[in-house]
Amino acid sequence: MEHVGNGKEAALRHLHEAIDRLCRDADAVEFWADAVAGFAEPVPDYEPGDISVWLPAEQASALRRTSKS
């Protein structure tokens, strides 16, 4: 009869492990579904002149020197 108890515990352990894997898989499915939905949207229109870029001081001064030439 001792084997019956061990089998039940093993089955419960496997069941809990399967549920844990299912939860991780559901999280991964949700993540990738959101990623795919984001790629399915069109790229928004923009004007390059409306974009401001913050550069480190060294890069900004180098750009100013080359643009004055």
ChimeraX attribute file (.defattr): number of C-alpha atoms within 10 A of each C-alpha:
attribute: neighborCount
match mode: 1-to-1
recipient: residues
	/A:1	5
	/A:2	6
	/A:3	8
	/A:4	9
	/A:5	10
	/A:6	11
	/A:7	11
	/A:8	11
	/A:9	12
	/A:10	12
	/A:11	12
	/A:12	12
	/A:13	12
	/A:14	12
	/A:15	12
	/A:16	12
	/A:17	12
	/A:18	12
	/A:19	12
	/A:20	12
	/A:21	12
	/A:22	12
	/A:23	12
	/A:24	12
	/A:25	12
	/A:26	12
	/A:27	12
	/A:28	12
	/A:29	12
	/A:30	11
	/A:31	11
	/A:32	12
	/A:33	11
	/A:34	12
	/A:35	11
	/A:36	10
	/A:37	9
	/A:38	11
	/A:39	9
	/A:40	9
	/A:41	8
	/A:42	7
	/A:43	8
	/A:44	5
	/A:45	6
	/A:46	8
	/A:47	6
	/A:48	7
	/A:49	6
	/A:50	7
	/A:51	8
	/A:52	7
	/A:53	6
	/A:54	8
	/A:55	10
	/A:56	8
	/A:57	9
	/A:58	8
	/A:59	11
	/A:60	11
	/A:61	12
	/A:62	10
	/A:63	12
	/A:64	10
	/A:65	10
	/A:66	8
	/A:67	8
	/A:68	6
	/A:69	5
